[in-house]
Amino acid sequence: MKMSRTRVAILMFLLSMFANGTRETSAASQTQVSRSEFLDGERVYATNCAVCHGQNGDGGGMAAHMLVTQPRDFRPGSFKFRSTPSGALPTDDDLLKIVTEGIRWTAMVGRSDLTASQRQAVVQYVKTFSRRFVTEQLQRQITVSPEPPRSRELVAQGRQLYRDADCAKCHGERGDGKGISSTELTDDSGRPLAASNLTWRPLKRGSERRDLYLTIAAGLNGTAMPAYGAALDGKQIWALVDYLETLVPEAHRVSPREMLGEEQRGWMILRMHGMGGRGMMR
């Protein structure tokens, strides 16, 4: 796999940091891995990720045209699912979570079958597609406040916050993704973007209440979903989480086993096209 001079420079910078044991000088230095593990990332990426994300990380892999949710273009360094503030880079743990668990309702399947060192290595390799990981400082992770006891009062507060924040304009009064602005949304590339249907679980980030808290607090980079971490305190965010959970019928809660089945069907389609053993990341 050929690399541009820029990416070679980024790669060498990251390698030098690992070799020298330098830590926390930039987003590149979050995780310390061995040289062999790091270089293994290129092989893991070529075998498992390039088919969708492209050899150069531009999201234009040979299977991209088959996917409804288009693969992530890694070059801008913009990632939706993070534990860091809006616009910030993700942590290594954020990226590792995506590689390991996948993103629900998309072709990005979890790759827990890869070894821990392989997953760490491919995370480091993905970071070489964007200079942001060299030039920017990693921002502090968002603190998830202790979850208060669930109550009718908290749900009522969440319902009011949902209205006050105009969440219904995109997500609809019932959270079904059919708000008055839902047909006008685009992502950072100008492509049409559907508002999330909040009445299903899991959401793309996951099923845990903490996942929903982080989405509200951090927003989703590159989308119309803003961050509310600066406008709302922890208890208010938990109130929104409690309210949103009341919008989900029991029949809309998909078990991990059922979710795996959906992902595996997409996986088999790729294998039928001669792309077996290759994974996807968005």
N, C-alpha and C positions, 0 to 999 in steps of 0.2 A: 504494500500500500504506500503510494507516494505521498509525501507531505510537502506543503509549501515551506518556504524559508521562515515565514512567521511562525508556523506551527512547530517547526524544528526548534526555533529559538525558545518558544514557550516550553516545549518538552525538555530541552536542556536546562532551562531555568528550574523547572520543577524537580528534575533529577538532581541538580546541584543542591537544592534545598534538602532533599531527602538524604543525600550523601553526607552533607555537612551537619545534619541534625537540626537545622534552623527551624524554629517553630513560631507561628503566630505573627509573622511579618506581613503576610498577605493571605488572601483566601486560598492561595495555592498550598499553604503549609499546614493545613488542618490535620491531615492524617499522615503519619510517618510509616511508610512501607519500604520493603527492601527493593533494591534496584531490579532484581529479577521479577518480583511481583509487579512492579510498575510497568516494565517493558512487556510483560505478559498481557497488559491491557490492550495493546494494539491487536494481538492475535484474538483475544476474546471479542473485541469490537468487530473485527473483520468477519468472524464466524457467526456472531449472534445479533449484531446491531445494524451493520451497514446495509443489509437487505432492505430496511425501511428508512433508516436515517441517512443513508448515503455514505460513500467512502469519505467524503469531505465534511460530513456532519451537517449538511445543508437541508436535511429532511427529504431529499429527492432520491431515495433508494429505489431499486427496481420494483419493489412491491408497494411503494407508496400510493400508486394510482388505484390499488385495490381497496384502500382503507377509507372509511367514512371520516374518522378522526385522523387528520393528517399528522404524520410523525413530526416531532419537535426538530426545529432548526437550531442546532446548538451554538451557532456562530455568534448570535447577539448576547449569549449568556443570560437569557431571560427564561426563568422557570416558574411555572404556576404554583407548584406545591412545595412550599418552603416553611420553615419555622422562623424566618427572618422578616424584617419589615418590608413594606411595599417597595418594589423597585430594586431590592437588594439581591445579592447572590445567595444561593442556597448553601447550606453547610454540606460537608461530606456525608453526614448522617442522613440529611434530607435526600440526597441523590442515591445513597445506598438503600434507603427505604423503597424508593421507586424501583430500583433494579431488583430488589428482593421480593417485593409484594406486588409490583405492577400497578397499573391504573385501571380501575374498574370501568367496564362498559367500553373499553377501547381494545385495540389489538396489542397493547403493551402488557404482555403477560409477565407475572412474577417469575424470577429466575433463581429460586432458592435451590435449584439443582446444581447451580454453579458453586464452587467452593468459596469460602469467605474471602480468600486471597484473590480469587479471580474477580469477584464482585468489587472488591476494593480497587483492584488494578484498573478495571474498566471505568470506574468512577474517575480516577485520575486521568485516564486517557481522554474521556469525554471533555474534561476541563481544558484540554489543549486546543479545542476548537475555538475558544474565545479568550482574547487577551484580558478580558475583565478579571479573570482569575489570577492574573499576575499584577495588574495595575491597581486593583481596588482592595481596600481593607475589608475584611469580613465584619459585618455588623453583628451586634449582639442578638441572640435568639430572643424571640418573644416569650415572655413569662406567662405561662398558663396559670391563672389564679386558682386557688382551691375551689372545688365545686361546692356550691351551697346546697343545702337540702332542697329537694324538689317540692314545690308547693303550687297551689292554685294562684296565689298572689304573684309568684314569679312568672308563671305562664301568662297571666294577664298583662304583666309588665312587658313581656316579650312580644305579645300581640300588638301592644301599643307602639313599641319600638319598631316593629316590622312596618307599621303604617307610617310612623314619623320619618323613617329613613327612606321611604318610597321604594321599599323592596318589591312591592307588588307591581311596580311599573314594568319590571323585567320578569319577575318570577310569578306574577299573578296573585290574585287575592287568595287563592287556595294553594299557592306554592307549586302549581302544575307547569310552570314555565311558559304560561300563555298571557303574560302581561301586555299592556298596550304598546310597550317599546320593544317587545321581544323579537319582532321581525326586523328591527333596524340595527341590531347589534353586529359588530365586526370585531375581529381580533386585531393584533398589532400589525398583521400583514394585509389587512383589508379584506380578509375572507369572512363570509357570513358566519355568525356565531350564535348558536342556540342558547337561550337562557336555560339554566339547569332546572330540571323537574325535581323539586325538593321533596316530593312525596314518595320517592323510592330510596331504599337503602340496600347496598351501600352507595354512597356518593363516590365520585371518582377518587377522592383522597382516601376514603375508607369508611368503615362503619362506626368507629369509635366516636363518642361525643367530643373527645379532645380534638379529633380531626376537624369536626365542624367548627369548634371554637377557633382553631388556627385559621381556617378559611375566612371566617368573619373578621378576625383580628388582622390578618396579613394581607387579605385580598388575593387576587390571582393575577400575577404579572402578565401583561399582554392581552388582557381581556377587559370587559366593562365592569368586572366585579372589583369595587374599590376596597380599600382597607379601612376598617372601623376601629382599629386598635387605639388610635389617638382620640377618637371622638367618644368612645364608650369605655366605661371601666369594666373590670372583670365580671362583676356581678351582673351588669347589664348584658354582657355577651352571653353569660350562662342563661340569662332569662330568654334571650333569643333562641339559644340552643333548645331550651325546654319547650318553647312555643313551636319551633319547627318540628320537633319530634312528635307533637300532637297531630301534625298534618299527614303522618305516615300510617296508612292502613296496615294491619298485620299482613295482609296478602302481598304487600309491596316490600316486605322485608325478605330479601333473597339470602339464603344461607351461603356460607363459604363454599360448600360442596356444589350447590347449583351455580354459583358464580364461576367456579373453576370449569364447570361443564361448558358454559358459554365461551370462556376464553379458549378452552381446548378445541372447540369446533373451529374457531378462527385459526388456531395453530395448525390444525389438520389441513385446512385449505392451503396454507403456505407450503406444507409438506407435499401436497398433491401437485404443486407447481414446481417441485424440485428444489424447495428451499428448506428442507428439513434441517433441524438442529440450529436454526437461526432465530434469535429472539428480537424483541422490539422494545424500544424505550421512548416514552413521550413526555 
